[in-house]
Amino acid sequence: MAREKKTRNNGRRSPLAAVALIGLGLLLTGGAYAGASAAVAATTDSSTSVSAAADTDTGKKLFQANCATCHGMDLEGTANGPSLVGVGELAVEFQVSTGRMPLQMQGPQAPQKPVQFTEEQTRDMAAWVQSVAPGATYPAENIISGEGDVARGAELFRINCAMCHNVAAAGGALTEGKYAPPLTSTSPLHIYAAMVTGPQNMPVFNNMTLTEQDKQDIIASLVFTQQEVNPGGFTLGSLGPVSEGLFIWIFGIGALVAITVWITAKSN
């Protein structure tokens, strides 16, 4: 009996052996998984980098062929155009996709005109400018969604923007042949871009002046104005008493003069 007990004890494994085997298995499995994940991630990153490089390369060629004459080969600016260092991709998106750039001719202000580049080409140029000299970038989707506090946005617009763009966002004249364009058909992205980049004579509204929530509410207010149906008939440019008074003067008094002349001619 004693001999059998000794044999049985010699064949028994240590309790730590099972733990060691489980740990080794987990280590090997985890290592294999980590290696596979790293390989997949490296492949994905490589593909993304190649795609981004292709986009920026195309953007660089487009920029140098169409914009470098005024802004310089490396965005340094020339006597005919300002430096673009630090303006960012959002400024390029605004200027190019609204047709303001390339500039047709020198003048007090760059007017909107038919767009010369596709959306993809514009994004490529913007990506290259951003890669060379980073600046303002695209906003979060919720900011330009058109969803916000319309009443609060209208108040902020009247305080900060209406003196140039008119309380109805119909635009207005400035000094020296310059003007604030109407916002009646401007996209939410371009409204945001104008606030952030300050094109033409517009000041830059950074987050210290107008928070992201303020900008979202202003955009919501303008989108509401664009979609609002005017129940009063002719808006006369939404320029207020000026256009209304001119209409009354020309057509109202003109009609009275015409009737007076007709009555006089009839009596004679």
MISEDREN-203545 format. One line per 2 residues: number of its first residue (from 1); their letters; for each residue z, x negated, y of N, C-alpha, C. Coordinates in steps of 0.05 Angstrom, whole numbers, plus 5000, padded with zeros to 4 digits. Atoms other than C-alpha are relative to their C-alpha. Example, Ala and Ser with C-alpha at 12.3 -4.5 7.8 and 13.67 -1.06 7.14 Angstrom:
2
1 = as = 5000:4982:4976:5156:4754:4910:5000:4982:5024  4999:5016:4976:5143:4727:4979:5014:5015:5022
# end
This chain:
268
1 = ma = 5000:4983:4976:5000:5000:5000:5000:4983:5025  4999:5017:4977:5016:4944:5048:4973:4987:5006
3 = re = 5026:5013:4996:4949:4910:5035:4980:5019:5012  5018:4980:4989:4910:4974:5049:5005:5004:5029
5 = kk = 4993:4996:4972:4947:4983:5114:4990:4977:5017  5010:5023:4985:4929:4912:5135:4970:5000:5004
7 = tr = 5029:4998:4998:4856:4923:5119:4991:5020:5021  5007:4978:4981:4854:4987:5160:5005:4991:5028
9 = nn = 4994:5010:4973:4886:4952:5220:4979:4980:5009  5020:5019:4992:4835:4896:5219:4974:5013:5007
11 = gr = 5026:4987:4994:4776:4945:5221:5001:5018:5025  4998:4983:4976:4802:4984:5281:4991:4985:5025
13 = rs = 5009:5012:4975:4768:4971:5349:5021:5003:5022  4982:4999:4977:4805:4958:5413:4994:5025:5017
15 = pl = 5006:4977:4983:4813:5019:5459:4984:4993:5024  5016:5008:4977:4781:4979:5515:4970:4997:4994
17 = aa = 5028:5004:5007:4717:4970:5477:4982:5023:5008  5015:4976:4992:4694:5042:5488:4996:5001:5030
19 = va = 5002:5000:4971:4709:5036:5562:4980:4979:5010  5019:5022:4993:4670:4970:5566:4972:5008:4995
21 = li = 5027:4991:5007:4610:5000:5531:4990:5021:5020  5008:4979:4981:4609:5061:5577:4994:4987:5027
23 = gl = 5005:5013:4975:4615:5016:5638:4974:4984:5001  5025:5015:5002:4559:4971:5614:4976:5018:5001
25 = gl = 5022:4981:4999:4515:5031:5602:4995:5011:5028  5003:4990:4973:4528:5059:5670:4988:4979:5019
27 = ll = 5010:5022:4984:4515:4991:5701:4970:4996:4996  5029:5004:5006:4448:4983:5666:4983:5024:5010
29 = tg = 5015:4976:4991:4427:5055:5681:4998:5000:5031  5000:5001:4971:4447:5049:5754:4982:4979:5012
31 = ga = 5017:5022:4991:4412:4983:5762:4970:5007:4997  5028:4992:5004:4348:5010:5732:4991:5021:5021
33 = ya = 5006:4978:4981:4351:5072:5777:4997:4988:5029  5002:5012:4973:4364:5030:5840:4974:4984:5003
35 = ga = 5025:5015:4998:4306:4984:5823:4976:5017:5003  5022:4981:4998:4259:5042:5813:4998:5013:5027
37 = sa = 5000:4988:4974:4281:5075:5877:4991:4981:5022  5009:5020:4981:4272:5011:5916:4970:4995:5000
39 = av = 5029:5003:5002:4202:5003:5889:4985:5023:5012  5013:4976:4988:4183:5074:5908:5003:4999:5030
41 = aa = 4996:5001:4971:4214:5066:5977:4983:4979:5013  5016:5022:4988:4178:5000:5988:4971:5009:5001
43 = tt = 5027:4990:5000:4112:5033:5968:4995:5020:5023  5003:4979:4979:4124:5092:6015:5001:4987:5028
45 = ds = 4998:5013:4974:4146:5047:6073:4975:4985:5006  5024:5016:4996:4086:5003:6062:4977:5018:5009
47 = st = 5021:4981:4993:4039:5063:6064:5003:5010:5028  4995:4990:4973:4073:5090:6126:4994:4980:5021
49 = sv = 5005:5022:4981:4070:5023:6161:4970:4996:5004  5029:5004:4998:3996:5015:6145:4988:5023:5016
51 = sa = 5010:4977:4985:3983:5086:6171:5006:4997:5030  4992:5003:4972:4022:5073:6235:4984:4978:5013
53 = aa = 5015:5022:4988:3987:5006:6245:4971:5008:5005  5028:4991:4996:3919:5039:6236:4999:5018:5025
55 = dt = 5000:4982:4976:3938:5092:6289:5003:4984:5025  4996:5016:4976:3963:5041:6339:4976:4982:5005
57 = dt = 5024:5017:4996:3903:4996:6327:4978:5016:5013  5021:4983:4988:3856:5054:6342:5007:5007:5028
59 = gk = 4991:4993:4973:3898:5073:6402:4995:4976:5019  5005:5024:4983:3894:5001:6429:4971:4997:5007
61 = kl = 5028:5002:4994:3819:5000:6423:4991:5021:5019  5007:4978:4982:3812:5068:6457:5011:4994:5028
63 = fq = 4988:5006:4974:3859:5046:6513:4985:4978:5014  5014:5023:4988:3824:4980:6525:4972:5007:5008
65 = an = 5028:4992:4993:3756:5014:6526:4999:5020:5023  5002:4978:4981:3775:5071:6572:5021:4999:5023
67 = ca = 4978:4999:4980:3839:5055:6611:5007:4973:5011  4992:5026:4993:3847:4980:6616:4989:4991:5027
69 = tc = 5012:5008:4974:3801:4974:6677:5019:5004:5023  4981:4994:4978:3855:5006:6720:5028:4991:4993
71 = hg = 4972:5005:5007:3919:4995:6680:5005:4973:4987  4996:5027:5012:3906:4925:6651:4999:5001:4970
73 = md = 5003:5002:5029:3894:4902:6581:5027:5003:4985  4974:4998:5012:3969:4898:6567:5019:5017:5016
75 = le = 4984:4981:4985:3993:4955:6611:5012:4989:5025  4987:5013:4977:4010:4907:6668:4992:5012:5026
77 = gt = 5010:4988:4975:3971:4947:6720:4981:4982:5015  5019:5015:4983:3918:4926:6770:5002:5012:5028
79 = an = 5001:4989:4973:3901:4939:6842:4990:5029:5001  5010:4972:5001:3868:5004:6820:5018:5019:4985
81 = gp = 4982:4982:5016:3924:5031:6776:5027:4988:4995  4972:5010:5003:3999:5025:6765:5004:4989:4972
83 = sl = 4991:5010:5027:4034:4989:6708:5009:5024:4984  4991:4979:5018:4048:5032:6648:5024:4990:4982
85 = vg = 4977:5010:5015:4106:4990:6623:5024:5019:5003  4977:4983:4999:4162:5037:6605:4994:5030:5004
87 = vg = 5006:4971:4996:4125:5103:6616:5002:5016:4974  4997:4987:5026:4125:5119:6542:4977:5017:4992
89 = el = 5022:4984:5012:4081:5161:6497:4997:5028:5012  5000:4973:4989:4100:5227:6530:4983:5000:5026
91 = av = 5016:5001:4975:4069:5205:6597:4970:4998:4993  5028:5002:5008:4004:5186:6561:4990:5027:4990
93 = ef = 5007:4973:5010:4004:5253:6525:4994:5019:5023  5003:4982:4977:4012:5290:6591:4975:4994:5015
95 = qv = 5022:5007:4983:3961:5252:6631:4973:5003:4987  5026:5000:5014:3906:5247:6578:4993:5028:4990
97 = st = 5007:4974:5012:3912:5315:6544:4997:5022:5021  5007:4980:4979:3909:5352:6611:4975:4992:5015
99 = gr = 5025:5008:4987:3847:5314:6632:5003:4985:5026  4996:5015:4975:3879:5279:6691:4992:4971:4997
101 = mp = 5009:5028:5006:3864:5212:6658:4980:5001:4977  5006:5020:4980:3818:5175:6656:4993:5013:5027
103 = lq = 5004:4990:4973:3815:5185:6732:4971:5000:5007  5028:4998:4993:3748:5210:6756:4993:4985:5026
105 = mq = 5004:5014:4974:3755:5183:6827:5026:4997:5014  4975:5004:4985:3808:5157:6873:5003:5023:5020
107 = gp = 4995:4978:4981:3841:5211:6915:5030:5003:5003  4971:4995:4996:3908:5239:6938:5015:5006:4975
109 = qa = 4986:4991:5025:3922:5266:6869:4979:5002:4978  5017:4998:5023:3893:5265:6799:4997:5030:4992
111 = pq = 5003:4972:5008:3864:5335:6786:4995:5003:4970  5007:4993:5028:3858:5369:6719:4971:5003:4998
113 = kp = 5029:4997:5006:3789:5367:6688:4997:5001:4970  5004:4998:5029:3758:5376:6619:5010:4975:4986
115 = vq = 4988:5021:5016:3794:5334:6567:4978:4983:4987  5021:5018:5011:3754:5273:6543:5007:4990:4972
117 = ft = 4992:5011:5026:3793:5256:6480:5011:5022:4982  4988:4981:5019:3813:5293:6417:5030:4997:5000
119 = ee = 4971:5002:5002:3886:5307:6403:5008:4976:4984  4994:5023:5017:3886:5253:6349:4997:4974:5016
121 = qt = 5004:5024:4984:3857:5201:6397:5022:4997:5021  4979:5001:4980:3908:5219:6450:5026:4991:4987
123 = rd = 4975:5009:5013:3965:5211:6400:4998:4971:4992  5003:5028:5007:3937:5144:6378:5005:4982:5024
125 = ma = 4996:5015:4976:3935:5118:6449:5030:5001:5008  4971:4997:4993:4005:5145:6462:5017:4983:4982
127 = aw = 4985:5016:5019:4031:5112:6399:4998:4970:5006  5003:5028:4994:4002:5045:6420:5017:4993:5025
129 = vq = 4984:5005:4976:4033:5049:6490:5030:5000:4993  4971:4999:5008:4100:5068:6459:5008:4975:4984
131 = sv = 4994:5024:5016:4096:5009:6411:5002:4975:5018  5000:5023:4982:4082:4960:6468:5023:5001:5020
133 = ap = 4979:4997:4980:4129:4987:6521:5012:5027:4998  4989:4973:5006:4173:5044:6497:5011:5014:5025
135 = ga = 4990:4983:4977:4192:5101:6544:5006:5028:4990  4995:4972:5007:4198:5176:6544:4984:5008:4975
137 = ty = 5013:4992:5025:4182:5207:6476:5001:5030:4997  5003:4971:5004:4169:5276:6448:5028:5013:4996
139 = pa = 4974:4986:5002:4226:5327:6452:5004:5013:4973  4995:4984:5024:4259:5365:6396:4987:5027:5002
141 = en = 5016:4976:5001:4223:5428:6375:5015:5023:5014  4985:4977:4989:4279:5475:6398:4998:5000:5031
143 = ii = 5001:5001:4970:4273:5451:6471:4975:5012:5011  5025:4989:4990:4200:5472:6477:4992:5025:4984
145 = sg = 5006:4976:5016:4205:5533:6432:4997:5025:5017  5001:4976:4983:4209:5581:6491:5024:5018:4996
147 = eg = 4975:4985:5005:4277:5605:6466:5022:4988:5016  4978:5010:4983:4333:5599:6517:5009:5022:5018
149 = dv = 4989:4980:4981:4371:5634:6572:4980:5003:5023  5021:4996:4980:4314:5662:6614:5011:5003:5028
151 = ar = 4988:4995:4974:4358:5686:6671:5010:4974:5013  4990:5026:4990:4393:5619:6677:4977:4981:5006
153 = ga = 5023:5018:4995:4327:5582:6671:4985:5008:5026  5013:4991:4975:4297:5624:6728:5016:4991:5024
155 = el = 4984:5009:4978:4356:5607:6772:4997:4970:5004  5004:5028:4998:4349:5533:6756:4973:4993:5012
157 = fr = 5027:5005:4989:4275:5536:6771:4999:5006:5030  5000:4994:4971:4287:5569:6839:5014:4978:5015
159 = in = 4985:5020:4986:4337:5515:6857:4985:4973:5000  5011:5027:5003:4298:5454:6832:4970:4998:5003
161 = ca = 5029:5002:5002:4225:5472:6829:4984:5018:5019  5015:4979:4986:4206:5533:6870:4990:4991:5028
163 = mc = 5009:5009:4974:4201:5495:6936:4972:4988:5000  5027:5011:5003:4138:5462:6910:4981:5018:4984
165 = hn = 5017:4984:5018:4113:5506:6853:4999:5029:5006  4999:4972:4993:4128:5573:6886:5019:5014:4981
167 = va = 4980:4987:5016:4181:5620:6860:4988:5014:4976  5014:4988:5023:4129:5653:6815:4984:4980:4984
169 = aa = 5013:5022:5014:4105:5585:6790:4969:5000:5004  5029:4998:4994:4037:5597:6824:4990:4975:5013
171 = gg = 5009:5024:4987:4035:5528:6855:5001:5002:5030  4999:5000:4970:4032:5508:6928:4990:4973:5011
173 = al = 5010:5024:4986:4006:5458:6979:5022:4981:5008  4982:5020:4991:4041:5393:6995:4987:4985:5023
175 = te = 5011:5015:4978:4027:5340:7048:4978:4982:4991  5021:5020:5004:3967:5294:7055:4980:5007:4978
177 = gk = 5020:4991:5020:3921:5335:7011:5011:5003:4972  4988:4998:5026:3969:5337:6953:5009:5029:4995
179 = ya = 4992:4973:5007:3992:5399:6916:5016:5001:4975  4985:4995:5025:4039:5425:6863:4984:5020:4984
181 = pp = 5018:4983:5015:3996:5456:6808:5015:5025:4990  4988:4976:5012:4008:5526:6781:5009:4995:4972
183 = lt = 4989:5003:5027:4049:5532:6718:4995:5025:4983  5004:4974:5013:4021:5599:6697:4987:4997:4972
185 = st = 5012:5004:5026:3984:5569:6637:5007:4973:4988  4992:5026:5009:4019:5502:6627:5016:5003:4974
187 = sp = 4986:4998:5025:4044:5490:6556:5028:4991:5002  4972:5009:4999:4118:5481:6542:5003:4970:4998
189 = lh = 4999:5029:5003:4106:5409:6520:4994:4986:5026  5008:5012:4975:4072:5392:6585:5020:5006:5023
191 = iy = 4979:4994:4981:4126:5427:6626:5023:4980:4997  4978:5019:5006:4178:5384:6592:4991:4971:5008
193 = aa = 5010:5027:4994:4135:5321:6599:5000:4995:5030  5000:5003:4971:4128:5333:6674:5028:4996:5010
195 = mv = 4972:5004:4991:4203:5340:6682:5011:4973:4994  4989:5025:5010:4217:5277:6643:4986:4976:5012
197 = tg = 5015:5023:4991:4161:5231:6668:4994:5000:5030  5005:4999:4971:4151:5256:6740:4972:4992:5008
199 = pq = 5028:5008:4992:4075:5254:6747:4995:5008:5029  5009:4994:4973:4041:5254:6815:5024:4998:5020
201 = nm = 4979:5000:4980:4092:5273:6869:5026:5013:4989  4977:4987:5011:4141:5305:6821:5022:4980:4994
203 = pv = 4978:5018:5007:4210:5274:6815:5007:5001:4970  4991:5001:5028:4239:5253:6748:5026:5014:4998
205 = fn = 4975:4986:5005:4292:5301:6723:5012:4989:4974  4987:5011:5024:4334:5258:6676:5023:5018:4992
207 = nm = 4979:4983:5011:4392:5286:6636:5024:5001:5018  4978:4999:4981:4440:5270:6693:4994:5023:5020
209 = tl = 5007:4979:4980:4401:5319:6738:4997:5027:4986  5003:4976:5016:4379:5370:6687:5005:4993:4971
211 = te = 4995:5006:5028:4408:5369:6617:4978:5011:4982  5020:4990:5019:4367:5383:6555:5001:5030:4998
213 = qd = 4997:4971:5001:4395:5453:6554:4988:5013:5025  5012:4990:4975:4375:5463:6627:4969:5000:4998
215 = kq = 5029:5001:5003:4304:5441:6611:4990:5022:4981  5007:4979:5019:4302:5488:6551:5000:5027:5014
217 = di = 4998:4975:4986:4324:5546:6595:4977:5004:5020  5022:4999:4981:4273:5530:6649:4973:5006:4986
219 = ia = 5025:4995:5016:4217:5527:6597:4999:5028:4990  4999:4972:5010:4240:5593:6568:4993:5019:5022
221 = sl = 5006:4983:4977:4237:5624:6637:4971:5000:5007  5028:5002:4993:4167:5598:6651:4983:5013:4978
223 = vf = 5015:4987:5022:4142:5621:6582:5002:5030:5003  4996:4971:4995:4171:5690:6597:4982:5009:5023
225 = tq = 5017:4993:4977:4135:5691:6665:4971:5000:4992  5028:5001:5008:4069:5671:6632:4993:5024:4983
227 = qe = 5006:4978:5018:4074:5727:6581:5006:5027:5013  4992:4975:4987:4101:5780:6630:4975:5015:5011
229 = vn = 5021:4983:4989:4054:5837:6647:5008:5010:5027  4994:4992:4972:4051:5851:6722:4993:5029:5003
231 = pg = 5006:4972:4997:4058:5926:6732:4990:5008:5028  5007:4993:4973:4042:5922:6806:4970:4997:5007
233 = gf = 5029:5003:4995:3967:5909:6799:4993:4971:5008  5008:5026:4991:3937:5851:6838:5023:4983:5009
235 = tl = 4978:5018:4992:3984:5791:6844:4994:4985:5026  5008:5015:4976:3944:5760:6901:5010:4971:5000
237 = gs = 4991:5027:5004:3962:5692:6873:5030:4996:5000  4971:5001:5000:4036:5709:6874:5011:4982:5022
239 = lg = 4992:5017:4977:4041:5675:6942:5017:5014:5020  4982:4986:4983:4084:5727:6973:4988:5011:5025
241 = pv = 5009:4987:4975:4078:5752:7046:4975:4988:5011  5024:5013:4989:4023:5702:7063:4975:5014:4990
243 = se = 5024:4988:5011:3971:5729:7016:5000:5030:5005  4999:4971:4995:3995:5801:7024:4993:5006:5029
245 = gl = 5007:4996:4972:3992:5796:7100:4971:4995:5006  5029:5005:4996:3923:5765:7097:4983:5022:4989
247 = fi = 5015:4978:5012:3899:5820:7051:5000:5024:5019  4998:4977:4982:3925:5874:7098:4984:4995:5026
249 = wi = 5014:5006:4975:3896:5839:7159:4970:5003:4997  5029:5000:5004:3827:5831:7130:4990:5028:4992
251 = fg = 5010:4974:5010:3819:5896:7091:5012:5024:5014  4988:4977:4987:3869:5942:7125:4990:5004:5028
253 = ig = 5010:4999:4972:3853:5926:7198:4970:5001:5001  5029:4999:5001:3781:5914:7179:4989:5028:4995
255 = al = 5008:4972:5006:3776:5984:7150:5004:5018:5025  4995:4984:4975:3808:6013:7214:4979:4995:5021
257 = va = 5021:5007:4980:3758:5976:7258:4973:5013:4992  5025:4988:5010:3700:6000:7214:5000:5030:5005
259 = it = 4998:4971:4996:3724:6072:7218:4998:5007:5030  5002:4995:4971:3732:6067:7294:4972:4997:5010
261 = vw = 5028:5004:4992:3662:6039:7302:4983:5023:4990  5016:4978:5011:3635:6094:7257:5004:5026:5016
263 = it = 4994:4976:4984:3671:6149:7297:4986:4999:5027  5013:5004:4974:3645:6120:7362:4970:5004:4998
265 = ak = 5029:4996:5003:3574:6116:7337:4993:5029:4994  5006:4972:5006:3578:6187:7310:5002:5017:5025
267 = sn = 4997:4984:4976:3603:6215:7376:4977:4996:5020  5023:5006:4982:3547:6181:7414:4974:5013:4990
# end
